[in-house]
Amino acid sequence: MTNSLISKNEAFDIVRQAREWLKKNSVSGDTSKPTTKFYAAEMTRLISKSPDKNAEQLWAAICDTQKKNTFYLRVAAAKWATSALIERMLSAQDQYQRDSTIAQETWLAKVMEMKSILATATQLRARISSSNGQCPIKSPAPRSSKRRELSSLPDSWREEMAERLARTPHHLGFLIMAITGCRPKELEAGIKLFVSEHSIRIYIEGAKVKRLQGQPWRELEYRTDGEMHPLVSSLYKALWTDLAGEREVEIQCGRAALTSAIRRAGKFDRKNGGDITPYCLRHQFASDLKGKLGDDDLISVALGQSASMTRKFYGRARSSSRTPLSPTNIHAARPVRATRPALPQIYQRRSIAPN
């Protein structure tokens, strides 16, 4: 063993410190594969901006933005990436230590490398903690928001877009997104509709579902034996036949193609307006429900969420249309967890007015 390497006892001590650090900063098992892929790519970008790869340079790279949302995403990426790297290095050194064909000097070198990474990770975590979860950007750029886009759109923008898409392959997909607020990924996977003389039931298998997050499935129903919302009426006319009983239909739409079609159809004469995207439909649906129901857990259920706090990010009651959408029934797999203070009972409205 050369003099530049540490002793075996020192190596064991470093491994012990790394394991203790990882217990306090473990990698969440609920993080989805797309999210971990994004975190890894973001951390690679941060490292590329840090010539010496030390904690202060990494922190400076994290703060090098004018957008609060970007800052918080980078913090999340840095936390995940440092923990994931330490976890991988611990696993690797375990293998080196057990493999009799690998020289002890090689194992000690890997432990020394882990020691350096652990020091940087500890310093970076301390730097993040010192910010107390607050964004240090003094003059952040205005946040781009799809729900803000709604205020510059005409009240009947969804109906106008539905007419523009009427003779395209994306018409049914657009209508389903408009009346359910579903995610593009959910529509791409396929949404089942059960159409009868009296109703349309829409069954959605949820995206963004984890052990304690999201709704594995949800179902929305609109009555069709009375006055219908124009969007519901358009979907019903496209799907209903005079056959007795209930008809089952499954609709699928590719995300990329549908998004492009919605962008093309969503051209309105307005100032400073961004592109209309599928998520604008989700925000408008949430706005309609908030205008009808106030701050109600049924809104979370309809949006495929299982935490009450999440619905605050979607729509605003004042953006509800003059002819809002309102499903007759809303059901889902899970109850909504209370993750925000309950409103006084006087502000809660749990009934759903028929469409």
C-alpha positions in Angstrom: 0.0 0.0 0.0 1.4 3.4 -1.0 1.7 6.3 1.5 -0.9 8.3 -0.3 -3.7 5.8 0.7 -5.5 5.6 4.0 -5.4 2.7 6.4 -7.9 0.0 6.4 -9.3 1.2 9.8 -9.7 4.7 8.4 -11.5 3.3 5.4 -14.0 1.5 7.6 -14.6 4.7 9.5 -15.3 6.6 6.3 -17.7 3.9 5.2 -19.5 4.1 8.6 -19.8 7.9 8.2 -21.2 7.5 4.7 -23.8 5.1 5.9 -24.9 7.4 8.8 -25.1 10.3 6.4 -27.2 8.3 4.0 -29.6 7.3 6.8 -30.3 11.0 7.3 -30.5 11.8 3.6 -31.8 8.6 2.0 -33.1 8.5 -1.5 -36.9 8.4 -1.7 -38.3 5.2 -3.1 -41.4 7.0 -4.4 -39.5 9.1 -7.0 -40.6 8.1 -10.5 -38.2 7.1 -13.2 -38.9 10.2 -15.4 -38.2 12.4 -12.3 -34.9 10.6 -11.4 -33.9 10.9 -15.1 -34.6 14.6 -15.0 -32.7 15.0 -11.7 -29.7 13.2 -13.0 -29.6 15.4 -16.2 -30.0 18.6 -14.1 -27.2 17.6 -11.7 -25.0 16.9 -14.7 -25.7 20.5 -15.9 -24.9 21.9 -12.5 -21.6 20.0 -12.3 -20.7 21.3 -15.8 -21.0 24.8 -14.4 -18.7 24.0 -11.4 -15.1 23.8 -12.6 -13.8 22.6 -9.2 -16.9 20.6 -8.4 -17.0 22.0 -4.9 -20.1 22.9 -2.8 -19.9 26.7 -3.2 -19.6 26.4 -7.0 -22.5 24.0 -7.1 -24.6 26.3 -4.9 -23.8 29.2 -7.2 -24.9 27.2 -10.2 -28.1 26.3 -8.4 -28.8 30.0 -7.8 -27.8 31.0 -11.3 -31.4 31.6 -12.5 -34.1 34.2 -12.4 -36.9 31.7 -12.0 -38.0 30.5 -8.6 -39.3 27.3 -10.0 -36.0 26.5 -11.6 -34.2 27.1 -8.3 -36.4 24.7 -6.4 -36.1 22.1 -9.1 -32.4 22.4 -8.9 -32.4 22.0 -5.1 -34.5 18.9 -5.4 -32.2 17.5 -8.1 -29.1 18.2 -6.0 -30.6 16.5 -2.9 -31.6 13.4 -4.9 -28.3 13.2 -6.9 -26.0 13.5 -3.9 -27.9 10.8 -2.0 -28.1 8.5 -5.0 -24.3 8.9 -5.7 -23.4 8.1 -2.1 -25.7 5.1 -2.2 -24.1 3.8 -5.4 -20.6 4.4 -4.0 -21.3 2.5 -0.9 -22.7 -0.4 -2.9 -19.6 -0.4 -5.1 -17.1 -0.4 -2.3 -19.0 -3.3 -0.7 -18.4 -5.3 -3.9 -14.7 -4.2 -4.1 -14.3 -5.2 -0.5 -15.8 -8.7 -0.9 -14.1 -9.5 -4.3 -10.8 -11.3 -3.5 -9.6 -10.7 -7.0 -9.5 -6.9 -6.5 -6.4 -5.5 -4.8 -7.0 -3.8 -1.4 -5.4 -0.6 -2.8 -8.2 -0.4 -5.4 -10.8 -0.6 -2.6 -9.0 2.0 -0.5 -8.8 4.4 -3.5 -12.6 4.0 -4.0 -13.2 4.8 -0.4 -11.0 7.9 -0.6 -13.0 9.0 -3.6 -16.2 8.5 -1.7 -14.8 10.5 1.2 -14.3 13.5 -1.1 -17.8 13.2 -2.6 -19.2 12.8 0.9 -17.5 16.1 2.1 -18.9 18.0 -0.9 -22.4 16.5 -0.4 -22.3 17.4 3.3 -21.3 21.0 2.6 -23.9 21.4 -0.2 -26.7 20.0 2.0 -25.6 22.5 4.7 -25.7 25.3 2.2 -29.2 24.3 1.1 -30.3 24.0 4.7 -29.0 27.5 5.5 -31.4 28.9 3.0 -34.3 27.6 5.1 -36.2 26.6 2.0 -36.3 30.2 0.8 -35.3 31.2 -2.7 -32.3 33.6 -2.5 -33.2 35.3 -5.9 -33.8 38.9 -5.1 -35.6 39.9 -8.4 -37.1 36.7 -9.8 -38.6 36.8 -13.3 -42.4 36.7 -13.4 -43.6 33.1 -13.3 -45.2 31.8 -16.4 -48.5 30.3 -15.4 -51.1 28.4 -17.5 -53.9 29.4 -15.2 -53.0 33.0 -15.7 -53.4 32.5 -19.4 -57.1 31.8 -18.8 -57.8 35.5 -17.9 -56.9 36.6 -21.4 -59.0 34.1 -23.2 -62.6 34.6 -24.3 -65.2 32.9 -22.1 -66.1 30.4 -24.8 -62.5 29.5 -25.9 -63.0 25.8 -25.4 -66.1 25.7 -27.5 -64.4 27.7 -30.2 -61.5 25.3 -30.2 -63.8 22.3 -30.3 -65.3 23.7 -33.5 -61.9 24.2 -35.1 -60.9 20.7 -34.3 -64.3 19.1 -35.2 -63.0 17.5 -38.5 -59.7 16.4 -37.1 -58.6 13.1 -35.5 -58.0 15.1 -32.3 -61.6 16.2 -31.7 -62.7 13.5 -29.3 -59.4 13.7 -27.4 -59.8 17.5 -27.0 -63.4 17.1 -25.7 -62.4 14.4 -23.2 -59.6 16.6 -21.9 -61.9 19.6 -21.7 -64.7 17.9 -19.7 -62.4 15.8 -17.4 -59.3 17.9 -17.0 -57.3 14.7 -17.5 -53.5 14.7 -18.0 -52.2 14.2 -21.5 -50.4 11.0 -20.3 -53.7 9.6 -19.1 -55.3 10.1 -22.4 -52.4 8.6 -24.2 -52.7 5.5 -22.1 -56.4 5.2 -23.0 -59.6 6.5 -21.3 -62.8 4.4 -21.2 -66.2 5.9 -21.7 -69.5 4.2 -20.9 -72.2 5.9 -23.0 -75.9 5.3 -22.4 -79.2 7.0 -23.0 -79.0 8.8 -19.6 -75.3 9.4 -19.0 -71.6 9.4 -20.0 -69.3 7.8 -17.4 -65.6 8.4 -18.0 -63.1 6.0 -16.3 -59.5 7.3 -16.1 -56.5 5.3 -14.9 -54.4 7.8 -13.1 -50.9 9.0 -13.9 -48.4 10.3 -11.3 -49.5 7.5 -8.9 -47.3 6.4 -6.0 -47.9 4.6 -2.7 -49.3 7.7 -1.0 -49.8 10.0 -4.0 -52.4 10.3 -6.7 -55.5 8.4 -7.6 -55.0 5.0 -9.2 -58.4 5.5 -10.9 -61.2 8.0 -11.0 -64.6 8.2 -12.6 -66.6 11.2 -13.7 -70.2 11.1 -14.8 -72.3 13.6 -16.7 -76.1 13.2 -17.1 -77.3 13.3 -20.7 -81.1 13.2 -20.2 -81.5 16.9 -19.7 -79.8 20.1 -20.7 -76.1 19.5 -21.3 -73.0 21.6 -21.5 -72.1 22.2 -25.2 -68.8 20.3 -24.8 -70.6 17.3 -23.1 -73.3 17.5 -25.8 -70.7 17.4 -28.6 -69.0 14.3 -27.1 -72.3 12.6 -26.5 -73.5 13.2 -30.1 -70.2 11.8 -31.4 -70.4 8.6 -29.4 -74.1 7.7 -28.7 -76.0 5.3 -30.9 -79.6 4.2 -30.7 -78.5 0.7 -29.6 -80.1 -0.5 -26.4 -78.0 -0.6 -23.2 -74.6 0.9 -22.6 -71.8 1.4 -25.1 -68.2 1.1 -24.1 -65.6 3.2 -26.0 -61.9 3.6 -25.4 -60.2 6.8 -26.6 -56.4 7.2 -27.0 -54.5 10.2 -28.3 -50.7 10.6 -28.6 -49.5 13.5 -26.4 -47.2 15.1 -29.0 -49.8 15.1 -31.8 -52.6 16.4 -29.6 -50.5 19.1 -28.1 -49.5 20.3 -31.5 -53.2 20.3 -32.7 -54.3 22.3 -29.6 -51.5 24.8 -30.1 -52.6 25.3 -33.7 -56.3 25.6 -32.9 -55.7 27.8 -29.9 -54.9 31.1 -31.7 -56.9 34.0 -30.3 -56.6 37.7 -30.7 -55.1 38.7 -27.3 -52.2 40.6 -25.9 -49.2 38.9 -24.4 -50.8 35.5 -24.6 -48.8 32.3 -24.7 -49.6 29.1 -26.5 -52.7 27.1 -25.5 -51.7 23.6 -24.3 -53.5 20.6 -22.9 -52.8 21.8 -19.4 -54.9 25.0 -20.0 -57.9 22.7 -20.3 -57.0 21.1 -17.0 -56.7 24.5 -15.3 -60.0 25.6 -16.8 -61.7 22.5 -15.6 -60.4 23.1 -12.1 -61.5 26.7 -12.3 -65.0 25.6 -13.2 -65.1 23.2 -10.3 -63.8 25.9 -7.9 -66.4 28.3 -9.1 -69.1 25.7 -8.4 -67.8 24.0 -5.3 -65.5 26.4 -3.6 -62.5 24.7 -1.9 -63.8 21.1 -1.9 -62.0 17.7 -1.8 -64.1 16.6 -4.7 -62.0 18.9 -6.8 -58.9 17.0 -5.8 -60.6 13.7 -6.6 -61.7 15.0 -10.1 -58.1 16.0 -10.9 -56.7 12.7 -9.8 -55.1 13.9 -6.6 -55.1 12.4 -3.2 -53.7 15.4 -1.2 -55.9 18.4 -0.5 -53.0 20.9 -0.9 -52.2 20.0 -4.5 -55.4 21.5 -5.9 -54.3 25.0 -5.1 -52.0 24.9 -8.0 -54.8 24.4 -10.5 -57.3 27.0 -11.7 -58.9 29.8 -9.8 -62.6 30.3 -9.0 -62.6 33.8 -10.6 -61.5 32.1 -13.9 -64.6 29.9 -14.0 -66.6 30.3 -17.2 -70.1 31.6 -17.3 -71.2 28.2 -18.3 -69.0 26.0 -16.1 -68.6 22.3 -16.4 -69.9 20.3 -13.5 -69.9 16.5 -13.4 -73.0 14.9 -11.8 -70.8 12.3 -9.9 -67.2 12.0 -9.1 -65.6 8.9 -7.6 -62.0 7.8 -7.0 -59.9 5.0 -5.5 -58.6 6.9 -2.5 -59.9 9.4 0.0 -58.2 12.8 0.0 -55.6 13.4 2.7 -55.9 16.7 4.6 -52.6 18.4 3.9 -53.8 21.9 4.5 -55.9 23.6 7.2 -59.6 22.8 6.9 -61.8 25.7 5.9 -64.6 26.9 8.2 -67.7 24.8 7.5 -69.6 27.9 6.1 -67.2 28.0 3.1 -67.6 24.3 2.2 -70.0 23.3 -0.5 -70.0 19.6 -1.2 -73.0 19.2 -3.4 -72.7 19.0 -7.2 -75.2 20.8 -9.3 -76.4 18.8 -12.3 -75.1 19.9 -15.6 
